[in-house]
Amino acid sequence: MEKQMTYLKAILKWGVRNQMLKTIEECSELQKALAKSILNPNPKNEEQIKEELADVQIMLNQMRIMYPFEEEKKKKLKRLRGLLR
């Protein structure tokens, strides 16, 4: 519950719009780290990916508060299960 409060406080402090922009920024940084790792495999790149994944996960947890999506997630998982048969 402490994590949820931290996410909520961040949303309230910086606002929905700014947190949306920050999410875009963090996703972009993860994308760059992944591309770099594919193009130039290196153990240092793995650490960068982990850091960016942490940032993205934190921002996605805030997005989940702003935009609950459990029903959509259920539908997508059901579709994925069907594709895996």
Gaussian input, Z-matrix of N, CA and C with variables (Angstrom, degrees):
# hf/3-21g

backbone

0 1
 N
 C     1     B1
 C     2     B2     1     A1
 N     3     B3     2     A2     1     D1
 C     4     B4     3     A3     2     D2
 C     5     B5     4     A4     3     D3
 N     6     B6     5     A5     4     D4
 C     7     B7     6     A6     5     D5
 C     8     B8     7     A7     6     D6
 N     9     B9     8     A8     7     D7
 C    10    B10     9     A9     8     D8
 C    11    B11    10    A10     9     D9
 N    12    B12    11    A11    10    D10
 C    13    B13    12    A12    11    D11
 C    14    B14    13    A13    12    D12
 N    15    B15    14    A14    13    D13
 C    16    B16    15    A15    14    D14
 C    17    B17    16    A16    15    D15
 N    18    B18    17    A17    16    D16
 C    19    B19    18    A18    17    D17
 C    20    B20    19    A19    18    D18
 N    21    B21    20    A20    19    D19
 C    22    B22    21    A21    20    D20
 C    23    B23    22    A22    21    D21
 N    24    B24    23    A23    22    D22
 C    25    B25    24    A24    23    D23
 C    26    B26    25    A25    24    D24
 N    27    B27    26    A26    25    D25
 C    28    B28    27    A27    26    D26
 C    29    B29    28    A28    27    D27
 N    30    B30    29    A29    28    D28
 C    31    B31    30    A30    29    D29
 C    32    B32    31    A31    30    D30
 N    33    B33    32    A32    31    D31
 C    34    B34    33    A33    32    D32
 C    35    B35    34    A34    33    D33
 N    36    B36    35    A35    34    D34
 C    37    B37    36    A36    35    D35
 C    38    B38    37    A37    36    D36
 N    39    B39    38    A38    37    D37
 C    40    B40    39    A39    38    D38
 C    41    B41    40    A40    39    D39
 N    42    B42    41    A41    40    D40
 C    43    B43    42    A42    41    D41
 C    44    B44    43    A43    42    D42
 N    45    B45    44    A44    43    D43
 C    46    B46    45    A45    44    D44
 C    47    B47    46    A46    45    D45
 N    48    B48    47    A47    46    D46
 C    49    B49    48    A48    47    D47
 C    50    B50    49    A49    48    D48
 N    51    B51    50    A50    49    D49
 C    52    B52    51    A51    50    D50
 C    53    B53    52    A52    51    D51
 N    54    B54    53    A53    52    D52
 C    55    B55    54    A54    53    D53
 C    56    B56    55    A55    54    D54
 N    57    B57    56    A56    55    D55
 C    58    B58    57    A57    56    D56
 C    59    B59    58    A58    57    D57
 N    60    B60    59    A59    58    D58
 C    61    B61    60    A60    59    D59
 C    62    B62    61    A61    60    D60
 N    63    B63    62    A62    61    D61
 C    64    B64    63    A63    62    D62
 C    65    B65    64    A64    63    D63
 N    66    B66    65    A65    64    D64
 C    67    B67    66    A66    65    D65
 C    68    B68    67    A67    66    D66
 N    69    B69    68    A68    67    D67
 C    70    B70    69    A69    68    D68
 C    71    B71    70    A70    69    D69
 N    72    B72    71    A71    70    D70
 C    73    B73    72    A72    71    D71
 C    74    B74    73    A73    72    D72
 N    75    B75    74    A74    73    D73
 C    76    B76    75    A75    74    D74
 C    77    B77    76    A76    75    D75
 N    78    B78    77    A77    76    D76
 C    79    B79    78    A78    77    D77
 C    80    B80    79    A79    78    D78
 N    81    B81    80    A80    79    D79
 C    82    B82    81    A81    80    D80
 C    83    B83    82    A82    81    D81
 N    84    B84    83    A83    82    D82
 C    85    B85    84    A84    83    D83
 C    86    B86    85    A85    84    D84
 N    87    B87    86    A86    85    D85
 C    88    B88    87    A87    86    D86
 C    89    B89    88    A88    87    D87
 N    90    B90    89    A89    88    D88
 C    91    B91    90    A90    89    D89
 C    92    B92    91    A91    90    D90
 N    93    B93    92    A92    91    D91
 C    94    B94    93    A93    92    D92
 C    95    B95    94    A94    93    D93
 N    96    B96    95    A95    94    D94
 C    97    B97    96    A96    95    D95
 C    98    B98    97    A97    96    D96
 N    99    B99    98    A98    97    D97
 C   100   B100    99    A99    98    D98
 C   101   B101   100   A100    99    D99
 N   102   B102   101   A101   100   D100
 C   103   B103   102   A102   101   D101
 C   104   B104   103   A103   102   D102
 N   105   B105   104   A104   103   D103
 C   106   B106   105   A105   104   D104
 C   107   B107   106   A106   105   D105
 N   108   B108   107   A107   106   D106
 C   109   B109   108   A108   107   D107
 C   110   B110   109   A109   108   D108
 N   111   B111   110   A110   109   D109
 C   112   B112   111   A111   110   D110
 C   113   B113   112   A112   111   D111
 N   114   B114   113   A113   112   D112
 C   115   B115   114   A114   113   D113
 C   116   B116   115   A115   114   D114
 N   117   B117   116   A116   115   D115
 C   118   B118   117   A117   116   D116
 C   119   B119   118   A118   117   D117
 N   120   B120   119   A119   118   D118
 C   121   B121   120   A120   119   D119
 C   122   B122   121   A121   120   D120
 N   123   B123   122   A122   121   D121
 C   124   B124   123   A123   122   D122
 C   125   B125   124   A124   123   D123
 N   126   B126   125   A125   124   D124
 C   127   B127   126   A126   125   D125
 C   128   B128   127   A127   126   D126
 N   129   B129   128   A128   127   D127
 C   130   B130   129   A129   128   D128
 C   131   B131   130   A130   129   D129
 N   132   B132   131   A131   130   D130
 C   133   B133   132   A132   131   D131
 C   134   B134   133   A133   132   D132
 N   135   B135   134   A134   133   D133
 C   136   B136   135   A135   134   D134
 C   137   B137   136   A136   135   D135
 N   138   B138   137   A137   136   D136
 C   139   B139   138   A138   137   D137
 C   140   B140   139   A139   138   D138
 N   141   B141   140   A140   139   D139
 C   142   B142   141   A141   140   D140
 C   143   B143   142   A142   141   D141
 N   144   B144   143   A143   142   D142
 C   145   B145   144   A144   143   D143
 C   146   B146   145   A145   144   D144
 N   147   B147   146   A146   145   D145
 C   148   B148   147   A147   146   D146
 C   149   B149   148   A148   147   D147
 N   150   B150   149   A149   148   D148
 C   151   B151   150   A150   149   D149
 C   152   B152   151   A151   150   D150
 N   153   B153   152   A152   151   D151
 C   154   B154   153   A153   152   D152
 C   155   B155   154   A154   153   D153
 N   156   B156   155   A155   154   D154
 C   157   B157   156   A156   155   D155
 C   158   B158   157   A157   156   D156
 N   159   B159   158   A158   157   D157
 C   160   B160   159   A159   158   D158
 C   161   B161   160   A160   159   D159
 N   162   B162   161   A161   160   D160
 C   163   B163   162   A162   161   D161
 C   164   B164   163   A163   162   D162
 N   165   B165   164   A164   163   D163
 C   166   B166   165   A165   164   D164
 C   167   B167   166   A166   165   D165
 N   168   B168   167   A167   166   D166
 C   169   B169   168   A168   167   D167
 C   170   B170   169   A169   168   D168
 N   171   B171   170   A170   169   D169
 C   172   B172   171   A171   170   D170
 C   173   B173   172   A172   171   D171
 N   174   B174   173   A173   172   D172
 C   175   B175   174   A174   173   D173
 C   176   B176   175   A175   174   D174
 N   177   B177   176   A176   175   D175
 C   178   B178   177   A177   176   D176
 C   179   B179   178   A178   177   D177
 N   180   B180   179   A179   178   D178
 C   181   B181   180   A180   179   D179
 C   182   B182   181   A181   180   D180
 N   183   B183   182   A182   181   D181
 C   184   B184   183   A183   182   D182
 C   185   B185   184   A184   183   D183
 N   186   B186   185   A185   184   D184
 C   187   B187   186   A186   185   D185
 C   188   B188   187   A187   186   D186
 N   189   B189   188   A188   187   D187
 C   190   B190   189   A189   188   D188
 C   191   B191   190   A190   189   D189
 N   192   B192   191   A191   190   D190
 C   193   B193   192   A192   191   D191
 C   194   B194   193   A193   192   D192
 N   195   B195   194   A194   193   D193
 C   196   B196   195   A195   194   D194
 C   197   B197   196   A196   195   D195
 N   198   B198   197   A197   196   D196
 C   199   B199   198   A198   197   D197
 C   200   B200   199   A199   198   D198
 N   201   B201   200   A200   199   D199
 C   202   B202   201   A201   200   D200
 C   203   B203   202   A202   201   D201
 N   204   B204   203   A203   202   D202
 C   205   B205   204   A204   203   D203
 C   206   B206   205   A205   204   D204
 N   207   B207   206   A206   205   D205
 C   208   B208   207   A207   206   D206
 C   209   B209   208   A208   207   D207
 N   210   B210   209   A209   208   D208
 C   211   B211   210   A210   209   D209
 C   212   B212   211   A211   210   D210
 N   213   B213   212   A212   211   D211
 C   214   B214   213   A213   212   D212
 C   215   B215   214   A214   213   D213
 N   216   B216   215   A215   214   D214
 C   217   B217   216   A216   215   D215
 C   218   B218   217   A217   216   D216
 N   219   B219   218   A218   217   D217
 C   220   B220   219   A219   218   D218
 C   221   B221   220   A220   219   D219
 N   222   B222   221   A221   220   D220
 C   223   B223   222   A222   221   D221
 C   224   B224   223   A223   222   D222
 N   225   B225   224   A224   223   D223
 C   226   B226   225   A225   224   D224
 C   227   B227   226   A226   225   D225
 N   228   B228   227   A227   226   D226
 C   229   B229   228   A228   227   D227
 C   230   B230   229   A229   228   D228
 N   231   B231   230   A230   229   D229
 C   232   B232   231   A231   230   D230
 C   233   B233   232   A232   231   D231
 N   234   B234   233   A233   232   D232
 C   235   B235   234   A234   233   D233
 C   236   B236   235   A235   234   D234
 N   237   B237   236   A236   235   D235
 C   238   B238   237   A237   236   D236
 C   239   B239   238   A238   237   D237
 N   240   B240   239   A239   238   D238
 C   241   B241   240   A240   239   D239
 C   242   B242   241   A241   240   D240
 N   243   B243   242   A242   241   D241
 C   244   B244   243   A243   242   D242
 C   245   B245   244   A244   243   D243
 N   246   B246   245   A245   244   D244
 C   247   B247   246   A246   245   D245
 C   248   B248   247   A247   246   D246
 N   249   B249   248   A248   247   D247
 C   250   B250   249   A249   248   D248
 C   251   B251   250   A250   249   D249
 N   252   B252   251   A251   250   D250
 C   253   B253   252   A252   251   D251
 C   254   B254   253   A253   252   D252

   B1=1.4539
   B2=1.5323
   B3=1.3292
   B4=1.4600
   B5=1.5331
   B6=1.3494
   B7=1.4665
   B8=1.5275
   B9=1.3310
   B10=1.4644
   B11=1.5256
   B12=1.3125
   B13=1.4702
   B14=1.5219
   B15=1.3196
   B16=1.4618
   B17=1.5179
   B18=1.3453
   B19=1.4630
   B20=1.5289
   B21=1.3183
   B22=1.4636
   B23=1.5253
   B24=1.3258
   B25=1.4671
   B26=1.5280
   B27=1.3280
   B28=1.4691
   B29=1.5257
   B30=1.3227
   B31=1.4750
   B32=1.5282
   B33=1.3101
   B34=1.4664
   B35=1.5289
   B36=1.3281
   B37=1.4622
   B38=1.5232
   B39=1.3447
   B40=1.4571
   B41=1.5175
   B42=1.3282
   B43=1.4581
   B44=1.5222
   B45=1.3104
   B46=1.4662
   B47=1.5259
   B48=1.3041
   B49=1.4658
   B50=1.5265
   B51=1.3219
   B52=1.4623
   B53=1.5223
   B54=1.3207
   B55=1.4658
   B56=1.5248
   B57=1.3138
   B58=1.4616
   B59=1.5279
   B60=1.3338
   B61=1.4561
   B62=1.5239
   B63=1.3209
   B64=1.4654
   B65=1.5249
   B66=1.3162
   B67=1.4644
   B68=1.5223
   B69=1.3173
   B70=1.4591
   B71=1.5251
   B72=1.3200
   B73=1.4635
   B74=1.5266
   B75=1.3260
   B76=1.4680
   B77=1.5227
   B78=1.3333
   B79=1.4670
   B80=1.5226
   B81=1.3117
   B82=1.4601
   B83=1.5267
   B84=1.3160
   B85=1.4651
   B86=1.5292
   B87=1.3242
   B88=1.4655
   B89=1.5242
   B90=1.3097
   B91=1.4608
   B92=1.5307
   B93=1.3183
   B94=1.4616
   B95=1.5230
   B96=1.3284
   B97=1.4649
   B98=1.5228
   B99=1.3226
   B100=1.4680
   B101=1.5272
   B102=1.3289
   B103=1.4665
   B104=1.5235
   B105=1.3220
   B106=1.4584
   B107=1.5240
   B108=1.3137
   B109=1.4577
   B110=1.5284
   B111=1.3161
   B112=1.4688
   B113=1.5270
   B114=1.3215
   B115=1.4622
   B116=1.5261
   B117=1.3336
   B118=1.4617
   B119=1.5269
   B120=1.3330
   B121=1.4657
   B122=1.5287
   B123=1.3362
   B124=1.4542
   B125=1.5286
   B126=1.3334
   B127=1.4694
   B128=1.5338
   B129=1.3292
   B130=1.4694
   B131=1.5267
   B132=1.3222
   B133=1.4647
   B134=1.5282
   B135=1.3351
   B136=1.4677
   B137=1.5276
   B138=1.3140
   B139=1.4714
   B140=1.5238
   B141=1.3193
   B142=1.4646
   B143=1.5288
   B144=1.3256
   B145=1.4659
   B146=1.5248
   B147=1.3093
   B148=1.4702
   B149=1.5234
   B150=1.3251
   B151=1.4744
   B152=1.5201
   B153=1.3141
   B154=1.4645
   B155=1.5251
   B156=1.3240
   B157=1.4731
   B158=1.5235
   B159=1.3205
   B160=1.4716
   B161=1.5238
   B162=1.3394
   B163=1.4681
   B164=1.5237
   B165=1.3304
   B166=1.4640
   B167=1.5233
   B168=1.3261
   B169=1.4650
   B170=1.5250
   B171=1.3132
   B172=1.4701
   B173=1.5282
   B174=1.3291
   B175=1.4633
   B176=1.5203
   B177=1.3357
   B178=1.4676
   B179=1.5244
   B180=1.3071
   B181=1.4670
   B182=1.5242
   B183=1.3208
   B184=1.4685
   B185=1.5308
   B186=1.3246
   B187=1.4662
   B188=1.5316
   B189=1.3368
   B190=1.4682
   B191=1.5260
   B192=1.3160
   B193=1.4616
   B194=1.5292
   B195=1.3217
   B196=1.4661
   B197=1.5230
   B198=1.3391
   B199=1.4601
   B200=1.5284
   B201=1.3190
   B202=1.4730
   B203=1.5359
   B204=1.3274
   B205=1.4624
   B206=1.5252
   B207=1.2972
   B208=1.4647
   B209=1.5251
   B210=1.3185
   B211=1.4661
   B212=1.5275
   B213=1.3079
   B214=1.4578
   B215=1.5275
   B216=1.3185
   B217=1.4639
   B218=1.5285
   B219=1.3240
   B220=1.4671
   B221=1.5211
   B222=1.3345
   B223=1.4603
   B224=1.5270
   B225=1.3238
   B226=1.4584
   B227=1.5303
   B228=1.3244
   B229=1.4632
   B230=1.5246
   B231=1.3316
   B232=1.4583
   B233=1.5249
   B234=1.3124
   B235=1.4661
   B236=1.5269
   B237=1.3108
   B238=1.4671
   B239=1.5199
   B240=1.3198
   B241=1.4746
   B242=1.5320
   B243=1.3316
   B244=1.4536
   B245=1.5196
   B246=1.3138
   B247=1.4640
   B248=1.5299
   B249=1.3211
   B250=1.4592
   B251=1.5289
   B252=1.3073
   B253=1.4708
   B254=1.4958
   A1=111.27
   A2=116.18
   A3=119.91
   A4=111.18
   A5=115.60
   A6=119.49
   A7=110.32
   A8=115.52
   A9=119.84
   A10=110.75
   A11=116.32
   A12=120.20
   A13=110.53
   A14=116.76
   A15=120.63
   A16=109.92
   A17=116.98
   A18=120.81
   A19=110.53
   A20=116.00
   A21=120.20
   A22=111.22
   A23=117.19
   A24=120.97
   A25=110.95
   A26=116.84
   A27=120.28
   A28=110.54
   A29=116.04
   A30=120.48
   A31=109.98
   A32=116.35
   A33=120.38
   A34=111.52
   A35=116.68
   A36=119.93
   A37=111.97
   A38=117.71
   A39=120.83
   A40=113.69
   A41=117.63
   A42=120.80
   A43=113.30
   A44=114.52
   A45=122.22
   A46=110.56
   A47=117.53
   A48=121.19
   A49=111.29
   A50=116.61
   A51=119.93
   A52=111.90
   A53=117.20
   A54=119.17
   A55=110.92
   A56=116.95
   A57=119.89
   A58=110.00
   A59=116.79
   A60=120.83
   A61=111.34
   A62=116.85
   A63=120.96
   A64=110.35
   A65=117.43
   A66=121.13
   A67=110.18
   A68=117.41
   A69=121.75
   A70=110.00
   A71=116.36
   A72=121.55
   A73=111.30
   A74=116.54
   A75=120.40
   A76=111.27
   A77=117.40
   A78=120.35
   A79=110.45
   A80=116.68
   A81=121.52
   A82=110.87
   A83=116.49
   A84=120.30
   A85=111.05
   A86=117.24
   A87=120.51
   A88=110.07
   A89=116.23
   A90=121.02
   A91=110.06
   A92=117.43
   A93=121.30
   A94=111.06
   A95=117.09
   A96=120.64
   A97=111.11
   A98=117.33
   A99=121.07
   A100=110.91
   A101=116.53
   A102=120.53
   A103=110.38
   A104=116.35
   A105=120.81
   A106=110.86
   A107=116.62
   A108=121.46
   A109=111.61
   A110=117.19
   A111=120.95
   A112=110.33
   A113=115.68
   A114=120.55
   A115=113.21
   A116=116.35
   A117=120.87
   A118=109.58
   A119=117.52
   A120=120.07
   A121=111.23
   A122=113.98
   A123=120.49
   A124=107.71
   A125=118.86
   A126=120.14
   A127=113.66
   A128=117.81
   A129=120.88
   A130=110.60
   A131=116.29
   A132=120.62
   A133=111.14
   A134=116.17
   A135=119.69
   A136=111.13
   A137=116.77
   A138=120.56
   A139=110.48
   A140=116.85
   A141=121.25
   A142=110.48
   A143=116.66
   A144=120.55
   A145=109.83
   A146=117.26
   A147=120.92
   A148=111.41
   A149=115.89
   A150=119.52
   A151=111.07
   A152=116.16
   A153=119.90
   A154=111.38
   A155=116.87
   A156=119.98
   A157=110.83
   A158=116.82
   A159=120.29
   A160=110.49
   A161=116.21
   A162=119.86
   A163=111.19
   A164=116.40
   A165=120.36
   A166=110.47
   A167=117.06
   A168=120.07
   A169=111.43
   A170=116.65
   A171=120.58
   A172=110.25
   A173=116.03
   A174=118.81
   A175=111.49
   A176=117.55
   A177=119.81
   A178=111.33
   A179=117.31
   A180=119.73
   A181=110.70
   A182=116.58
   A183=119.13
   A184=110.48
   A185=116.32
   A186=120.25
   A187=110.81
   A188=115.85
   A189=119.90
   A190=111.16
   A191=116.56
   A192=120.44
   A193=109.61
   A194=116.04
   A195=120.22
   A196=112.19
   A197=116.00
   A198=121.13
   A199=110.42
   A200=118.00
   A201=119.51
   A202=110.26
   A203=116.48
   A204=119.21
   A205=113.08
   A206=118.09
   A207=121.03
   A208=112.90
   A209=118.04
   A210=120.48
   A211=110.93
   A212=116.62
   A213=120.70
   A214=110.47
   A215=115.90
   A216=120.96
   A217=110.98
   A218=116.91
   A219=120.66
   A220=111.06
   A221=116.40
   A222=121.12
   A223=111.03
   A224=116.37
   A225=120.85
   A226=111.35
   A227=117.44
   A228=120.46
   A229=111.18
   A230=116.02
   A231=119.64
   A232=110.41
   A233=116.34
   A234=121.15
   A235=109.96
   A236=117.56
   A237=121.45
   A238=111.40
   A239=116.62
   A240=120.32
   A241=110.35
   A242=116.37
   A243=121.03
   A244=112.07
   A245=116.83
   A246=120.92
   A247=111.93
   A248=116.69
   A249=121.01
   A250=112.89
   A251=117.71
   A252=120.29
   A253=111.90
   D1=-29.08
   D2=179.05
   D3=-63.49
   D4=-38.63
   D5=178.21
   D6=-62.04
   D7=-45.19
   D8=-178.98
   D9=-59.28
   D10=-40.57
   D11=179.20
   D12=-65.47
   D13=-38.99
   D14=178.27
   D15=-62.31
   D16=-45.57
   D17=178.78
   D18=-61.53
   D19=-45.49
   D20=-179.34
   D21=-62.83
   D22=-42.31
   D23=178.43
   D24=-61.62
   D25=-38.97
   D26=178.47
   D27=-63.99
   D28=-42.83
   D29=178.74
   D30=-62.48
   D31=-44.70
   D32=-179.02
   D33=-67.62
   D34=-36.79
   D35=-178.54
   D36=-71.33
   D37=-47.07
   D38=-172.94
   D39=-102.56
   D40=-13.79
   D41=176.19
   D42=88.75
   D43=155.41
   D44=-177.23
   D45=-60.11
   D46=-47.96
   D47=-176.87
   D48=-58.67
   D49=-48.92
   D50=-179.24
   D51=-63.98
   D52=-37.06
   D53=179.25
   D54=-71.10
   D55=-31.36
   D56=173.98
   D57=-64.54
   D58=-45.11
   D59=178.31
   D60=-63.27
   D61=-39.72
   D62=178.40
   D63=-64.76
   D64=-37.28
   D65=177.19
   D66=-62.64
   D67=-43.97
   D68=177.16
   D69=-59.12
   D70=-45.93
   D71=-179.82
   D72=-60.01
   D73=-46.92
   D74=-177.95
   D75=-66.74
   D76=-38.23
   D77=177.01
   D78=-63.93
   D79=-38.58
   D80=178.14
   D81=-63.76
   D82=-41.78
   D83=178.87
   D84=-65.14
   D85=-37.46
   D86=176.06
   D87=-65.74
   D88=-43.21
   D89=178.62
   D90=-57.47
   D91=-44.96
   D92=179.45
   D93=-63.49
   D94=-42.92
   D95=-179.84
   D96=-63.92
   D97=-39.78
   D98=178.61
   D99=-65.87
   D100=-45.35
   D101=179.74
   D102=-62.35
   D103=-41.79
   D104=179.08
   D105=-61.17
   D106=-40.80
   D107=-179.68
   D108=-67.01
   D109=-37.04
   D110=178.12
   D111=-68.09
   D112=-43.72
   D113=-176.10
   D114=-76.77
   D115=-28.96
   D116=-176.42
   D117=-142.78
   D118=75.39
   D119=-178.33
   D120=-55.25
   D121=128.50
   D122=-175.78
   D123=-162.04
   D124=137.44
   D125=179.12
   D126=-56.72
   D127=-29.84
   D128=178.10
   D129=-63.29
   D130=-34.55
   D131=-179.56
   D132=-64.51
   D133=-35.17
   D134=179.60
   D135=-61.55
   D136=-40.20
   D137=178.55
   D138=-64.95
   D139=-40.26
   D140=178.04
   D141=-63.35
   D142=-41.06
   D143=178.45
   D144=-61.38
   D145=-44.21
   D146=179.54
   D147=-60.61
   D148=-42.74
   D149=178.93
   D150=-63.28
   D151=-44.18
   D152=-179.36
   D153=-68.68
   D154=-36.81
   D155=175.50
   D156=-60.28
   D157=-41.42
   D158=178.43
   D159=-61.60
   D160=-45.65
   D161=178.93
   D162=-61.26
   D163=-45.17
   D164=-179.38
   D165=-63.60
   D166=-42.94
   D167=-179.46
   D168=-61.48
   D169=-41.29
   D170=177.88
   D171=-61.11
   D172=-44.18
   D173=-179.96
   D174=-68.97
   D175=-38.67
   D176=178.37
   D177=-64.80
   D178=-34.00
   D179=176.36
   D180=-63.89
   D181=-34.53
   D182=175.05
   D183=-69.84
   D184=-39.63
   D185=178.16
   D186=-60.67
   D187=-36.80
   D188=179.92
   D189=-62.75
   D190=-33.20
   D191=177.13
   D192=-71.48
   D193=-42.87
   D194=-176.90
   D195=-73.83
   D196=-31.92
   D197=-175.86
   D198=-136.06
   D199=78.38
   D200=178.58
   D201=-57.44
   D202=138.67
   D203=-173.49
   D204=-142.92
   D205=30.74
   D206=-175.76
   D207=-59.51
   D208=-42.27
   D209=-179.64
   D210=-64.32
   D211=-43.33
   D212=178.54
   D213=-63.00
   D214=-39.29
   D215=179.25
   D216=-63.78
   D217=-42.11
   D218=178.00
   D219=-59.94
   D220=-44.25
   D221=179.64
   D222=-62.09
   D223=-43.99
   D224=-178.77
   D225=-66.47
   D226=-39.67
   D227=178.12
   D228=-66.11
   D229=-38.81
   D230=177.35
   D231=-62.52
   D232=-42.25
   D233=178.39
   D234=-63.31
   D235=-43.87
   D236=179.26
   D237=-61.38
   D238=-43.52
   D239=177.24
   D240=-57.56
   D241=-41.45
   D242=178.82
   D243=-63.65
   D244=-37.46
   D245=179.51
   D246=-70.89
   D247=-23.76
   D248=-176.76
   D249=-88.90
   D250=-3.30
   D251=179.94
   D252=-75.31

